[in-house]
C-alpha cells in the first residue's frame, strides 16, 4: 500500500519571474503600488459599504434591544350601578355595586371606594346617566380633594350621559371615589339595560 504524499504548497509552485521593470529596479515600487491599491480596496469596503455599516450597527444594537422590558403589576377595575339611585339631592358618595373587573383588588364595591394598591399614575373615568329633567354634578375625589367634576342636566323627555376622565398621581393607600356635589343635584341617577352609570380606572406606570 502506498500513501500518497501531500503535494507541494501552492506557494512553492509559484515561480517568481522578472520583467523588464525588475531589471531597472522599478519592481519594488510596482509591488508597493499594488499593495496600496489592495489596502485602499479593503479599507473602502470595510468602512464605506452601507450594508456593512448597517450590519455592524445591528450587531451592536441587537443585544440591548432584545432585552425584556420590566413592567409593574397590572391594576385595573370597572364597575357600574345596577339600579336607579333614588332622588340624590345632597352630597352623596356613589356606590358602583356591579363589579366586572377588579385586577389587583383595589376596588371595594360595598363602599364604592378604590384604595390604590400601589403608588403611580392612574387613569380614572366615570359616567353618569340622567333622564327626565334630572341633573347632577359629580366629583372625582382623592381622599378629601376634588380632582375632577362633571355636570349633566337633562331637559323634559331627555336621556343622556356625561363622562369625566382624569389622569393623576395617586399614592398607595389613597382613597378614590365619586360623589355628588353639595349643590346642583336634583332627581335620581339613571341605570338600566339601555345605559349604565359606571366607574373605572387603570394604572399607567
C-alpha positions as CSV (number, residue, x, y, z in Angstrom):
1,X,0.0,0.0,0.0
2,X,1.3,3.4,-0.9
3,X,0.4,6.5,1.0
4,X,0.1,9.5,-1.3
5,X,2.1,12.3,0.0
6,X,0.6,15.8,0.1
7,X,1.6,17.8,-2.9
8,X,3.7,20.9,-2.6
9,X,2.1,24.1,-1.3
10,X,0.7,26.4,-3.9
11,X,3.3,29.0,-2.9
12,X,6.0,26.5,-3.7
13,X,4.7,26.1,-7.3
14,X,4.7,29.8,-8.0
15,X,7.9,30.9,-9.8
16,X,8.9,34.5,-9.5
17,X,9.6,36.0,-12.9
18,X,11.3,39.1,-13.7
19,X,10.1,41.6,-16.3
20,X,11.8,44.5,-17.7
21,X,10.9,46.6,-14.8
22,X,12.7,44.2,-12.4
23,X,15.9,44.8,-14.1
24,X,15.9,48.5,-13.7
25,X,14.8,48.3,-10.0
26,X,11.2,49.5,-10.5
27,X,9.6,46.2,-9.5
28,X,9.7,47.2,-5.8
29,X,7.7,50.4,-6.5
30,X,5.2,48.4,-8.6
31,X,4.8,46.0,-5.7
32,X,4.2,48.8,-3.3
33,X,1.6,50.3,-5.6
34,X,-0.2,47.0,-5.8
35,X,-0.2,46.8,-2.0
36,X,-1.5,50.3,-1.8
37,X,-4.4,49.5,-4.1
38,X,-5.3,46.4,-2.2
39,X,-5.2,48.2,1.1
40,X,-7.4,51.0,-0.2
41,X,-10.0,48.5,-1.5
42,X,-10.1,46.7,1.8
43,X,-10.4,50.0,3.8
44,X,-13.1,51.2,1.4
45,X,-15.1,48.0,1.6
46,X,-15.0,47.8,5.4
47,X,-15.7,51.5,6.2
48,X,-18.0,52.9,3.4
49,X,-20.2,49.9,2.4
50,X,-23.7,50.9,3.7
51,X,-24.6,47.3,4.2
52,X,-21.5,46.6,6.3
53,X,-22.2,49.7,8.4
54,X,-25.8,48.7,9.0
55,X,-24.8,45.2,9.8
56,X,-22.2,46.4,12.3
57,X,-24.8,48.7,13.9
58,X,-27.3,45.9,14.1
59,X,-24.7,43.6,15.8
60,X,-24.0,46.4,18.3
61,X,-27.7,47.2,19.0
62,X,-29.3,43.8,18.8
63,X,-28.4,42.6,22.3
64,X,-29.7,45.7,24.1
65,X,-32.9,46.0,22.0
66,X,-33.8,42.4,22.6
67,X,-33.7,42.7,26.4
68,X,-37.1,42.3,28.1
69,X,-38.7,45.4,29.5
70,X,-39.6,45.3,33.2
71,X,-43.2,46.3,33.9
72,X,-45.1,46.9,37.1
73,X,-48.0,44.8,38.1
74,X,-51.4,45.4,36.4
75,X,-54.1,47.2,38.4
76,X,-57.5,47.9,36.8
77,X,-61.1,47.9,37.7
78,X,-64.6,48.5,36.1
79,X,-67.9,48.6,37.9
80,X,-71.4,50.1,37.3
81,X,-74.5,50.9,39.3
82,X,-77.1,48.2,38.9
83,X,-80.3,50.1,39.7
84,X,-81.6,53.7,39.8
85,X,-80.2,55.8,42.6
86,X,-83.3,57.4,44.1
87,X,-83.5,61.2,44.4
88,X,-80.0,62.3,45.3
89,X,-80.2,65.9,46.3
90,X,-77.3,66.2,48.8
91,X,-73.6,65.4,48.8
92,X,-73.6,61.6,48.5
93,X,-70.9,59.0,47.7
94,X,-71.9,56.8,44.8
95,X,-71.6,53.0,45.1
96,X,-71.0,51.2,41.8
97,X,-72.1,47.8,43.1
98,X,-71.8,45.6,40.0
99,X,-68.1,44.7,39.6
100,X,-66.9,43.4,36.2
101,X,-63.1,43.8,36.5
102,X,-61.0,44.2,39.7
103,X,-57.4,43.3,38.9
104,X,-55.3,44.0,42.0
105,X,-58.4,44.0,44.2
106,X,-58.2,47.8,44.7
107,X,-61.9,48.5,44.2
108,X,-64.3,47.9,47.1
109,X,-67.9,47.5,46.0
110,X,-69.7,47.9,49.4
111,X,-68.4,51.5,49.7
112,X,-67.6,52.4,46.1
113,X,-64.1,53.4,47.0
114,X,-60.9,52.4,45.1
115,X,-58.0,52.1,47.5
116,X,-54.8,52.3,45.4
117,X,-52.6,49.2,46.0
118,X,-49.6,50.9,44.5
119,X,-48.2,54.4,44.0
120,X,-48.3,55.6,40.4
121,X,-50.0,57.4,37.6
122,X,-53.6,56.3,37.1
123,X,-56.4,57.0,34.6
124,X,-59.9,57.4,36.2
125,X,-63.1,57.7,34.3
126,X,-66.7,57.8,35.4
127,X,-70.0,58.1,33.6
128,X,-73.3,59.4,35.0
129,X,-76.6,58.8,33.1
130,X,-79.6,61.2,33.6
131,X,-83.1,61.4,32.2
132,X,-86.5,63.1,32.7
133,X,-85.4,66.6,33.9
134,X,-82.8,65.2,36.3
135,X,-79.4,66.9,37.0
136,X,-76.3,66.1,39.0
137,X,-72.8,67.5,39.4
138,X,-70.4,64.6,40.4
139,X,-66.9,64.9,41.7
140,X,-63.9,62.5,41.5
141,X,-62.2,62.7,44.9
142,X,-58.8,61.6,46.1
143,X,-59.1,61.4,49.8
144,X,-60.7,64.8,50.6
145,X,-59.5,66.7,47.4
146,X,-61.5,67.1,44.2
147,X,-59.5,66.3,41.1
148,X,-62.4,66.3,38.5
149,X,-66.0,67.2,38.1
150,X,-68.8,66.9,35.5
151,X,-72.4,68.2,35.3
152,X,-75.3,66.5,33.5
153,X,-78.6,68.3,33.1
154,X,-81.4,66.7,31.1
155,X,-84.5,68.5,29.8
156,X,-88.0,67.2,29.6
157,X,-88.1,63.8,27.8
158,X,-84.3,63.7,27.6
159,X,-82.0,60.9,28.3
160,X,-78.2,61.3,28.1
161,X,-74.9,60.6,29.9
162,X,-71.8,62.6,30.8
163,X,-68.3,61.2,31.2
164,X,-65.3,62.6,33.1
165,X,-61.6,61.4,32.6
166,X,-58.7,62.3,34.9
167,X,-55.1,61.3,34.7
168,X,-53.4,61.8,38.1
169,X,-50.7,60.6,40.5
170,X,-52.0,58.5,43.4
171,X,-50.1,57.2,46.4
172,X,-50.6,53.7,47.7
173,X,-53.4,53.7,50.2
174,X,-55.2,56.7,48.8
175,X,-59.0,56.6,48.6
176,X,-60.5,57.5,45.2
177,X,-64.3,57.7,44.8
178,X,-67.2,59.6,43.1
179,X,-69.6,61.7,45.0
180,X,-72.3,64.3,44.2
181,X,-71.6,68.0,44.7
182,X,-73.1,69.7,47.7
183,X,-75.4,71.6,45.3
184,X,-76.8,71.3,41.7
185,X,-78.3,67.9,42.3
186,X,-81.9,67.0,41.7
187,X,-83.8,63.8,41.0
188,X,-82.3,60.3,40.5
189,X,-79.3,58.9,38.7
190,X,-80.5,56.5,35.9
191,X,-79.3,53.0,35.3
192,X,-80.9,50.3,33.2
193,X,-80.2,47.9,30.3
194,X,-80.2,50.8,27.9
195,X,-77.4,52.7,29.7
196,X,-75.2,52.5,32.9
197,X,-73.6,54.9,35.3
198,X,-70.1,53.5,35.7
199,X,-66.7,54.0,37.4
200,X,-63.3,52.6,36.1
201,X,-59.6,53.1,36.4
202,X,-56.2,51.6,35.4
203,X,-52.6,52.1,36.3
204,X,-50.3,53.6,33.6
205,X,-47.0,53.4,35.5
